[in-house]
Amino acid sequence: MLLSLSAVNAFYFGKGLLAGIGIAVLLSFVWPSGGKTVLSMCGVLFIGFNLYAMTHYDLRHITACPRAFYSINAMLIGMAATLVFLWLAGEETAGTPNAGEGVASATLTRNGTEHLRA
């Protein structure tokens, strides 16, 4: 019985993790500049949900609803991990010399005229 319960818990954890990754990727397309905000909200929700679960179920009955516990925690972990990965990948590409390749940018010369760089 314990082994089958562990398999079910692992299934719900994996399902929640994939859902969190999907939500984070969707949010990065819909709101590209909001990664840090969503990441901080994931952290607050993770801590808040776990504190609520510990106080509401008295740490004795936390196994009474493992599906919700594992699913929500895994979703928040998946979202946070994906957002951190996307944030670090964005900073890495922003520091490379070819980060703006293909886009002409204008710089002002000393006399105030624009000079285009390719």
N, C-alpha and C positions, 0 to 999 in steps of 0.2 A: 504494500500500500504506500509506503513512504517513497519508494523508488518511482512509482507512477505519479505521485504528487509532485515530486521534483521535476519530472519530465513536463508536467502540465505547467508548473511555474516557469520553467525555462522557455516553454513555448510562448507564454504570455509576455515574458520579458523580451524575447526576440521580436514578437509582434509589436510591442510598444516601442522598441528601439527603432524598428523600421518606420513606424509611423512618425516618430520624432524626427528622423532624418528627412523623410518626405516633407514634413511641415517646414523644417528649416530651409530646405532647398527652395520650396515654394515661396517662403517669406523673403529669401535673398533675391528672388526675381521680382517680386511685387514691391518690396521696400529695400532697395540695395543699401541705403545709408543707415538703416535701422538695426544693424547687426548687434551693436553694443547694447542698445536699449533692450532688444529682445533677449540677449544673453543675460543681462542683469535681471530681467523679469523671470527668466527660467530659474536662476539661482534663488530668487526670493520665493517663487512658487515651490521649488524643491524643498527648501527648508521649512516653509509654512505647511506644506502638505504632510511632511514627516512629523513635525511637531503636533499637528492636529491628530494624525493617526495614533501617535504615542499617547496623547492625553485622552483621546476618545475611547481607545480600545485598551487602555491600561497595560500595555505591553504584554498582557497575557492572552488577549483575544486578537492580536494582530494577524494571526494565521487564519482567522475566521473569514477574511476577505482577501486572500492573496492575489486573486486576479486583478482587482482594482489597484491594490498596492503595487504589485509588480508592473502592471501596465502603465500606470501614471508615472511612477519613478523612471521606468525605462524610456517613456516618451520624453520626459524632461531631460534625461541624460543624453538621449539621442539628439535632441534639438541643441543642447549646449555644446556637445562635442562637435557637431557639424558646423555650428556657427563659429566656434573657435578655429576650426580647420579652415573655413572660408575666410575668416578675418586674417589669419596668419598668411594664407596664400595671397590675399590681396595686398598685404604689406610687403611681401616678398617681391611681387611683381611691380609694386610702386617704386621700389628702390633700384630697379634695373635701369640701365641707360636706354634701352629700347622700349620702355613702358608706353610711351606715347607714339610709337612708330606708326606711320601712316596718317597721322593727324598733323596738319600744319598749325603751328602755334605762332602767335605774333608777339614780338618783343618791341618795346619802345626804345628808340635810340636817344641820344642826348638832346637832340633838337625837337623831340616830341613826335617824330614820325614813326610809323610802324614799319617794322622789317619782318617779313615772313620767313620762318625757318621751315624746311621740309623734313 
